[in-house]
Amino acid sequence: MAEKLLISEKIVEKRVPVYDAAGNVVGDAVLPSVFSFPVRKDLIRRAFLSSFTARLQPKGRDPLAGKRRVGESWGIGHSVARVPRLNNGRAVFAPMTRGGRLAHPPKVDKVIVEEINRKERVRAIASAIAATSHPELVRLRGHVFEKEVLPVVVEDQALNVARTSDAKKLLKNLGVFMDVERVREKIRIRAGKGKMRGRRYVEPKSLLIVVHDEKLDAYKAFRNLPGVDVVPVSMLSVMHLAPGGVPGRLTIYTKSALEMLGKRFEVMSI
């Protein structure tokens, strides 16, 4: 079912070149009307926070944590603070004591999910898709590329690669592999205890490849390249298009993926 969106701006037809696996121009394609949608950074940020916080798990504390030691205040006249104590003089229960309760523990009923309306989420996705065609926004995100016209559109057969070496060669021919090298140089070890909990490295985001088929070999070919994500049109979201809530990710579309986007989003001028 197509999402119908209305805008006040005039829809301008924009053509982009279509490349083959060797990086040669083999034709052109008309961008769907969704690429004329205005870029709403506020909507994109809200939609990203909604998707990001939906994955968070509520956490709390045991209501009796730090309260299981039976202590009683000694009162006055003992030259010690009037906090609960054991018979041996050790202070217990109070927040500032060893093994005592927390003063303000986290609670499971805390609201940690950002809610968003369905129509707002749809418009945010359309806005994030449109941002991939603005070179100035893509460069603001830090991406490095040679093309002057975005997004990069390739033939469907160009992504029939099964090996990472072939994928690397394809990106070099398209003039975008330098962005993968940028990410490889910026991979670093995480600061803090997260490095001991299965998330040792911090890896920036690089290319996003939007495909038309969920069963392409390209998923295995590109997964070893740092920062590169491959996603089908049916699963495209703000999390892919605007990591961190910042629009303008460097994106490669297949020609069939563009046609599917045009059927999914129908933008009309009023």
N, C-alpha and C positions, 0 to 999 in steps of 0.2 A: 504494500500500500504506500503510495507516494505521499510525502509530507508537503502540503501546499503552504508556501510562505509569501507574504506580501511585503513589498518594500516601496518606499517613496522615490528612490533613485531610479534613473533610467538604466535599463539593462543594456550593456554594451557587449556586442559579440566580440570575442577574443579568440584568435587562432594561435595555436602553439605547434611547433614542429614535432614530428614523431620520429623516433630514432630506432635503428635496428641494433643488433648485438655488437656490431662493429663501431657504433657511434655515428653512423651516417644517417643523414636525413632522408627518409623514404616517403614522406608525405606530411600532411598536417591534419590537425583535429580541432574542432570547435569545442571550446570549454563549455560545459553545461552552465545553465543560468545560476546554479548555486555559487559559482565563483564570483558572481556579481553581488553577492550578499555583503552588506557592510560588516566590517570587523568590529565586534563589540567585545572589548577586552574585559569589561565588567561581567558580562554573561559567561564568557569563557572561564574566568576565574571562579565564579560560583559553581559552574558545572564541574570543573575539576575538583574543587573541594568536596562537592557532593559525592563524586565517584571515589575519591581518595578516602574520605572518612567512612564510607559505607563498608570498607574492608577492615576497619578497626574493631578490635574486640573489647567490650567493656571489661574493666577489671576493678576489683575492690579488695577489701581486707576482711579477714575473719573478725566478726564482731567481738570476740573474746581475746584477740591477739594482744599480748602484753598485760592481760588482766587476770591471768591464771595463778599468780603468786598471792598468797594470802598475807597481807601486810596491814599494819595498824599504826597510826601515828602515835608517837610517844608523848605528844603534847609539849608543854613548855617546861623549862627548868632542867633540860638535859644538854643545853648548848649545841643542839643540832636542829636542822630545819624540820618543820612540822609536816613532813611527807610520810606516806606509809612506809613502814620499815619491818623487816624480819627481826627475829629475836637476836640475830647476830649483828644487827645494826645496818644491814644493807638496805638501801632505799629501793623500792619497787613501785610499780604501777604508774607513777607520774611520768609525763612525757619526756622530762629531761633526765630520767634515770636510765641506767643500763638495763635493757630488756623490757622497758616500759612501753606503754601504748603510744601510738602516734597522736599528735595533737589534732591534726586534720587529715585523716586517712582518705585515700581515693575511694569513691563510692560508685557502685555499678549503675545507679540511677542518674549519673551525670549525663547531660546531653552532649554527645560527641559527634553526631551526624549532622551534616549540613543538608537541609531539605531543599529541593528545587522542584518547580512545576514541570510537567512533561513538555509543555510547549516551550518553556524557557530552555530546557535541555536540548530540544530539537534545534532551536535557533542558535544555541551555543555551538552545536556540532557544525551547522551550516556556516557559521561565522569562522570557526577554526579551519574548515576546508577552504574557505575563501582566502584566509591568511596565507595559505601555502603558495598562492600565486603572486604574492607581493615580495619582490626581492629585498626591499628595504627592511621588512619585518623579519625575513629569514636571516639576514645578516646581523640584525640586532640580537638574535638568539646566539650568535657566535659561529654560525655555520660558515664553512669555506667551500666555494664552488666557482666554476668557470662560466657557467651559463648566465646569459643576460635575461633570458625569458624563462619564467617558471610558471607552473610546475614542469618537471621533466616527465615526458610521456614516451613510453617505449611500446614496441610491438608485443603482442602476446607471446610470440615465439621467442622473444629475447630472453625471457625468464625461464626457459627450459634448460636450466643448468642444474647439475647434480653435485658438483664439487665446489668447494670454497675457492679453489684456484681459478675456476672459470668465473665465479661470481666476482672475484677481485679484478679479473681482466675486464669484465663487463663494466664495472664501476669506473675503471680507469678510462675506458673508451667514452664513457658518458661525461667525464670530467668532474666527477664528484668524489673520487676515492680519497682526495686530500682531506675531506672531512672525517673519514674513518681514521686516517693517520693522526688528525688532531685529537680525536678521542683517545686513541691508544697512548699518546704522550701524556694525557691528563689523568689516566687511571692512577689512583692513589690509595693508600691504606687509610681506612676510616679512623677518626679520632674517637676514643672512648671505648666502652666495653662491648660495643656492637661487633668489634673485630673478633671477639671470642664467642659470638652467638650466630655464626654462619653467614655474616654479612661483612666480611673482612675488607672488601674493596669497594670503593666508590667509583662508578663508571658513568661518565656523561652520556647524553643521548646524541646519536648521529642520525643517519638516514632512516626514513620511514618508507617502506615499500608496500604500496597498496595493490593487491592482486585481485583477480576476478574469480579464482578457483581456490578452494580450500585444500586441494590434494596435489598441488604443484611440488616438484622436487626443490623449488627455491627455498622452502622453509629450512631444509637441511643444509643447503648451500650457503645461506647467509647467516646462519645462527652463530657461527664461530667468529664473525667479524664484530669487533667491539662497537657497541652502541647502535647496531642496526636491528630494526624490527621489521617483521613481515606480517601483515594483517590482511584478511579478506575484507571486502567492502561491507559484508553483512555484520562484521564485528567492529567496524571503525567507530571510535569514540574520542572524546576530548582527551582522555588519558594518552592516546597515541598521538593525536594531532598537536596537542599543546602540553607537553610535559612540564610539570611545575606550575601550570596555569598560564604559561607564557606562549602566545600564539606565534606561528611562523616557523614550523619545523620543515626542514629540507625533505621534500617528498618526491617519490617516483611513483607514477601511476601507469598501469597498463592501459591500452586503448579500450579494452572491454570494461575495465574498472571505471573509466570515465563515463561510459554509456550507462553502466549500472547506477552510478551516482546521479546522473541526470534523471533516471527513473525513480530513484529514491527521494530526491528533493526537487520540487517544482517551485521555482521562484518566479513571481509575477509582479510587474510594476503597476502601481495604482495611480 
